[in-house]
């Protein structure tokens, strides 16, 4: 029992330090001198204490359909009230046992922001809530495959296996020239129902990396890639390249190498049933480097192009080079030269023409061969345009520099070479002795 003495002029008092929800007997006695009067008493019950607020509420684990919650235990709590609501959705709630300090909130939607409140339940109701917000994990997006199903001189057609519930696909591509100047193509968004796409406007003979990523429920899935060069899809053609190679013009060697690599790559498969290439370099004298049937391996041909020697100090005898290329590499009896297959001589010119060029070119054209020229920086375009008037027109392609202008000229020349190729059916070999007679109706 506790007591306190109040002044005689007081008619009220405040008692502190009581416990909530407890009944107290309060007695008041008047003091006159040293004598106590008759006491007056009353029983008073204090109101219940408000619930203790939560100190912390954490999301300790996130799943695709669940969030794991944790908090500190609250002594004297009668329970907990949990409320949650998805962003823009309907609020739900449930009551948890007083001894709990964690809960796995499941049945949620993937990749969704949820707002969560937890409050302590006491005798007077719910205490102040503690709030936390968190996203559920997105559903894993399935990957697909990516394959090349068709190519042309300047296009590649891709196909893939559809991803269930994909809303769209992101297709992108970039060239692998290795010059550091290439600009990737703008990514395209394709419908989720699509399973193939044709990419056009590509540079012939240039390797491209094509990448595809599916989109599901707004989430970008794993990306798959494939590498492919646009090239002639079919056909047969025998092509001989004639190029100027001296120490005086060795500064153009890298640009010429890059152009030749692209042109050969753009011809597509190599071999006796496809395209064949030969090469001759010249200075004051011609130097056949390899015949049409030297190899069907693109890697070997490209290495031979990289190994072109630039040893002679000077010289520019293109006329003799044309005659030699015709007789040694493109004549009917030249190694690898095929009957009924188009033959093309491509002249890479980097200086003004000297001597008689017209007569050798007329002889080449008269034999049924096509002549094309790639005028590099340093060539005289007017001279090249005047070559062999009145005969089969020469297709001229000009570059004013070794950069973008050369790339455009090489692309146009590659298209022309592909157009020269024809899809020929295998012809029967000539009979060695007697051909079998074909029976027919008499």
Secondary structure, DSSP 8 states (H G I E B T S, - for coil): -------TT-------S--TT-EEEEEE--EETTEE---EEEEEE---------S-EEEEEE-SS-EEEEE---TT--EEEEEEEETTS-EEEEEE-TT--EEEE-S--TT-EEEEEEEEEETTEE---EEEEEE-----------EEEEE-SS-EEEE----TT--EEEEEEEE--SSS-------EEEETT--EEEE-S--TT-EEEEEEEEEETTEEEEEEEEEEE----S-BEEEEEEEE--GGGGGGHHHHHHHHHHHHHHT-SBSTTSEEEEEEEESSSEEEEE-TTS-S-HHHHHHHHHT----S-----HHHHHHHHIIIIISTTSTT--TTS-EEEEEEE-S---S--HHHHHHHHHTT-EEEEEE-TTS-HHHHHTTTTTSS--EEEE-SSSSHHHHHHHHHHHHHHHHH-B---------SS---------
